[in-house]
Amino acid sequence: GMGVVRTWFSPERTRALLAGRAEGVGNVAAAGLGIFTPFCSCSAVPLFVGFVSAGIPLGVTFSFLISSPLVDLASMILLASVFNWTVAISYVAIGIVLAVAGGTLIGALRMEGQVAEFVTRVPAVDVAPQAMSRRERAAYARDQVSEIVRRVWPYILIGVGVGAAIHNWIPQQAIAALLGQDKWWAVPVAVLAGIPVYADIFGTLPIAEALVGKGVGLGTVLAFMMAVTALSLPSLIMLKRVVKARLLATFFAIVVTGIVVIGLLFNATEFLFT
């Protein structure tokens, strides 16, 4: 289903939809488009260059870069299958809020000078939208399914293996001592643990399910998943090629702080989701 939806939202069309939008409205539009354009975090560099060269405000661009890998309809359905629809919808909603807030703050800081000079000199190329028949859209969606399965199955196996190890071999007391809900450091530790991991929500869900089963707070688990999808180390390394250190550090600090706050809020209100 997401493959069919994505046929209407190529990178070029997404850029065109955001071009000319002022900050504020543009941030909301960019975060909302992230639901329908599930580009992975390592698409950050070409998307960033294309958006900035098209004149899209820096804050709007970052709202999209936060939202796109973090929230999409597929992740919402997967979360609902493991937890429940309240958790799934809340995850997507809070992810959009983080994207809007993060992009708005970056825009307010006026850090356009922190973008690498070559990015602003890249000419924006307008690509005419390609009309597709229903059969072509179905074929594209089928190819997307094949590509996703080929790309993520190793991470799913790894995630299931790690989840099984947590469930069967690691005592609940040990996990509770490190990541229990009564530990103030649980959420920050989960965020830091998620940053070096290069995976997506498909691979992290089995781990999340096992951790929740061992008594780890829901907010701690969701913070780990958000850090994996939005702050993977490879994407940060690639983003460093197109932005200067100050802007990258600001982006990192804003997203980490937002994820930690979200995790703490989810832990404090977990009774609402069970």
Secondary structure by P-SEA (a helix, b strand, c coil): ccccccccccaaaaaaaacccccaaaaaaaaaacccccccccccaaaaaaaaaacccaaaaaaaaaccccccaaaaaaaaaaccaaaaaaaaaaaaaaaaaaaaaaaaaccccccccccccbbbbbbcbbbbcaaaaaaaaaaaaaaaaaccaaaaaaaaaaaaaaaccccaaaaaacccccccaaaaaaaaaacccccccccaaaaaaaaaaacccaaaaaaaaaaaccccaaaaaaaaacccaaaaaaaaaaaaaaaaaaaaaaaaaccccc
